[in-house]
């Protein structure tokens, strides 16, 4: 199976008043289509920074990243945005739903940004898949935390489904259960893995929860911006075997 | 990413509106446009009304004055061009009725007179005044009321003017162009021009003044006068308001400048309000944009969406603002209808254009730059959960906003001095804001502890934003202070020019033997007259031995006789600027300083005068300034006592006579028949009424502006409210007392208000200095009250508005505040 995500020798440094701070130090990884990767680590270990770089939200100080066949580190922000629009979906810890939009409108947004027709129908379909077909017209403030995260998941899959060709879609989730109680968290995880399996998308998630990490094919543990451990759980013999720490 | 559908910005706009976010910026835009449109409409209509009122001083829109009848072809040409036309013929004549005789100022008027304004007459002494739009019919005359007892006449009696016997059919109480000849002597008689030939008064050499009145479409009128003016001879002149009634013209000019200033300040305030609202909108939309970017929207896409929204919003808000502004001014004019002398005519299209330009200039000049910053939002912010705005200097914001504002103000005011004055005031304000803010945050007030520590800490955390806030508050206060003080300066100046008891009657041709008796009569009647000045007529014939006719300076003063006088005492409105006023033994002449400048005269120059065929030579002992508006006798040349003793003189004086004692003039005329009375009471009354109306207009526009200023202050407070509410709620959660928080809020906003007020006072003083010297042409004086009022008003307005806006942070449970903000 070919790699949908590949990173080579990533370094990320930021200037501070006390000198340059290295957030990521020589990270390499590779992930095949349809697989899932959990990134764990203590707070400040660089998990979210790595997630952002892999998704093309930012550029590393050094190193190269390929996402769905494109080298996104060679692209400017506009080009990376085009790649994200085509094959990336996001689920955030704090849901990041736009408060002025209804559940359906939030899910429609990626389709509308792409100028697609029938955005409303597609959004309704995805909301039905996450069990919120009765909440289309509700605003985020009228939904519980678990429901809001389900809307966010619907938006992420709607984003991938509309843009990605074949199974090029990749879902990035940043501590998706971080703002939820245990029961809701469990249901959200089940939902994500179920949708992932149904649509053949790739999943990269940042989490603190060991149980969640164990459900993924691969598990990368960061400490102080470096790979501490990398567990090889991949179905096809493990692309993470190429990880260099 | 595929192209976004063109409707997406509109769809998002609709959703945003529903969510309440856009209401902030839309409200600011609607208010800005409504405020500017209302002021522009109001100013336009007031200016038109004032012009109609002022044109009534001429009884026409334009007048040609001539000492001879003009070519009839000129008048036919005017009629052919669709202009209205009328004429008046004025002369002095002795009237008789039975055995009574009286010298009077007669005016014969043609049908159509007056073209602008109206006459007021009474068909009988005890009847009420009637407004009429034309003069008496043929064979009839209307008299000024005091002529009836002087000539022993009643309504219906016959009056002899020259060889014509005409019937007295009414009393004339008001004629619009009475000021046409201020020094016309005697009471007014109005007759029909058709009766003029029958009087047989006008003979070759008679002193007659012909006035040809014109009115009509502005363009046609302008074209006609372009055609006519090259044809005028040296005996004919075009009279407009500026020449006909300079005092009113000057008041109108200044009032117009004031209204333009008010309009410009409205634009300034509107810009600041929109700028603040846009900044807040952009801050609150950082999360939106970060999410959109993480979903694959690039910078161009974000800009496309937000600019699309802004265009749609600018259209809708501008349309709403134009409508509201027009309705508000219509309502204001209706409410104030009783105060206006004439119905303000509907305004043209220009106020709507001004409103439209304001809407788009504010939207794009001030709302666009924050959107450009918004489009730079880093998508990583979604992961960092940090919603601060990209903190980069935006050159576009620094250039676009102020440039569009200045261009708009320049266009609106048509005055570079006003534009530069405001720019100078604003530059002082912004520069000062940074400095004052620095002093505030570095000050040692925090060592006072308690609420001071919290307030100062809050100021320090928002140091950059506070500079903007002080500048915004300062702009609001600057606008309010500038207008209040400019209005006070103008109105005080007008009132000083025409005080309540300004002399309104002049007595001239007083023979030396009548001086004593006249003085006694005035004293007996409690009338306080100015000094009686002797007067001889003489011509300036040589300066330093050079004959006047050889001088390069061709001032009128060299071509005509001057009134020469002498006095021991310097009049209160005269001031010696060079040289010295004489002691007893001194000789010489004191020359009015502006005439001296025109003739190139200096102290010590020798002047030779020809008086009644004899010549007198003396030196210039002093140069004097004087106030021609004081309504007192004043002279270009004042001699040392004794110099002109050998020449026969008559005397002149002026005094104030209240309307209820008007008949004293009749006693004067009867007792001293050789004395001529010049009556200025009616024209002074009319000028005063006009200036009162202009003052009212200025005050009403100022009130509108004060409302706009307060709105800006509220916008400023709202722009920073969220963070403050959040901090206050956290402090309360940690056990902070309500009174502590309340005190810290009062201190924080109070300090911001004082800083803004102080800077506004500096800016307003600078603005007023430029306005006084360059626009209103008045001497500049400092305004100590401004320096007290600025900080005080700042502390009070900003302190109260800020504390009220944030009161929910202390009045509501902190959990509720935090939940609402989340």
Interface residues (C-beta under 8 A of the other chain):
Chain A: X48 X49 X51 X52 X55 X57 X58 X77 X78 X81 X82 X83 X84 X85 X86 X88 X90 X92 X93 X94 X96 X98 X99 X100 X101 X105 X109 X110 X112 X113 X114 X115 X116 X155 X159 X163 X174
Chain B: X1 X2 X3 X4 X5 X8 X11 X15 X16 X18 X19 X20 X21 X287 X288 X290 X291 X292 X293 X294 X295 X296 X297 X298 X299 X300 X301 X378 X379 X380 X382 X383 X384 X385
